[in-house]
Amino acid sequence: MDIKKIFENNRNWIVKQLKTDENYFKKLSKGQSPEFLYIGCSDSRVSAEELMGLEPGDVFVHRNIANMVPNTDLNSMSVINYAVVHLKVNHIIVCGHYGCGGVYAAMQQSDLGILNPWLRNIRDVYRIHQKVLDTITNEEEKYKKLIELNVQEQCINIIKTAEVQKAYNERDLKVYGWIFDIHSGKLIDLNINFTEILKDITKIYKISN
């Protein structure tokens, strides 16, 4: 695609938005107060607002390879802090997707250079759930299961944080784990039990009253 086409698309988009609402950009420029923090994969096929049917301003978005939330990653930790403490979001969503290249790469026994330390976090998920995963003989099903378990573990990483624990106590913030089925377009709720997980990890990770 010619890069000039992007600017043409932008001009057309502005015209379209103003036809719908002549004050659209005035409203947009006043600030944001999203209800949701969405943490998803950087995959170019997965767009947060579109798949949720929401508009700009409705969702605070953080994306990286394989929708990871390592507790040592200052990027994701800063996003969570800002979204929870300053924007006061009430819902945090971790959304993985079937066909995730990052998870597939982590399943391969190969040296991927600078990607190694990032993918190691996914391999840790495999290690934690190795007994379950090793019982699955079909490679495609094992791949899908690891994608789901990775979402679950990233939700747990979020629940470990002080900001989220405090917000849960103060305003009942919730954490959700979803999968986007790239083959059908459907969102699948993994039914992550936020309250039960928080109770289970309290002895080790409780850092907020």
Sequence and secondary structure as in RCSB ss.txt:
>XXXX:A:sequence
MDIKKIFENNRNWIVKQLKTDENYFKKLSKGQSPEFLYIGCSDSRVSAEELMGLEPGDVFVHRNIANMVPNTDLN
SMSVINYAVVHLKVNHIIVCGHYGCGGVYAAMQQSDLGILNPWLRNIRDVYRIHQKVLDTITNEEEKYKKLIELN
VQEQCINIIKTAEVQKAYNERDLKVYGWIFDIHSGKLIDLNINFTEILKDITKIYKISN
>XXXX:A:secstr
  HHHHHHHHHHHHHHHHHH TTHHHHHTT    SEEEEEE  TT  HHHHHT  TTSEEEEEETTS   TT HH
HHHHHHIIIIIS  SEEEEEEETT HHHHHHHS S  GGGHHHHHHHHHHHHHTHHHHTT   HHHHHHHHHHHH
HHHHHHHHHTSHHHHHHHHHH  EEEEEEE TTT  EEE    HHHHHHHHHHHH    
